[in-house]
Amino acid sequence: MRVVLQRVSKCSVDIEGKRVSEIKNGFLILLGIKDGDEESDAVKLAKKISGLRIFTDENDKMNLSLADVNGSVTVVSNFTLYADCSHGRRPSFVKAARPEVSNPLYEFFCEQLRKNGVEDVQTGEFGADMQVELCNDGPVTLVIDSDDLK
């Protein structure tokens, strides 16, 4: 599993002109799931993300977690994180897991965030064409791959 995580001061997700998610202070998580990913990857990734200390404290140091700032999370499924752009001009997405595998893992990942103390976990809609609007705070943007976690 791979995430692009952005610390945001606000974020919203619209589908066909309807607002389905809106948060203020927290994370926008774009979640990609590849063939071979398992629930254990989601467990590791959710634990890491929920404890990340990337919010600034009173000394302007990145030292606070989501829980410390009562932050929210929006999780958006994004198979394009596993695009292979090494040949030609059209990306290949063969490394991305099929929907029948990735959708349950996406839901499981969101539940793991909740189990790790993230009270407000919002989502887009799996497989939908979404319009995501955000204000990247910092900017702080991290790429985390479950294969790299200990």
C-alpha positions, 0 to 999 in steps of 0.5 A: 500500500502506498499513500500520499499524505498531505497535511491540510487546513481544509479539504473537501470531496465532491462527487457529481456536484454533491459534497461527500466529505469536508474536514478542517485541520488534518490529513488528506490521504490518497491511498493506492493498493497494489496486487499482493497487499494484505490487511497486515499492510493496512494495519502497519500503515494506519498505525504509522499515520495515526502517530505521525507527529507533523503538526507544529507545536508552540515552538513551531516544531513538528511535534504534534500528532492528529490526536494532539490537534484533534485532527480529522482525516479524509481518505480517497482511493487512488489506484493511479499511485501505482502507475508505471510511466517508464515506457511510452506516454500512457501509464500502465496500471497493471500493478494496482489491485483490482477493485474486488481486492482493493475496495475491502482493503480500503475500507479496512484501512479506514477502520484501522485509522479509527481503531488507532484513535482517529475519531473523524475519518471521512472518505470519498467514494471508492471508484468514483470520479471525485473532485478533491479540493484542499489547502496543503498546510505547510506545505507538508506532503509525505509518501509512505509505502507499507513495504518500507515500514518496519 
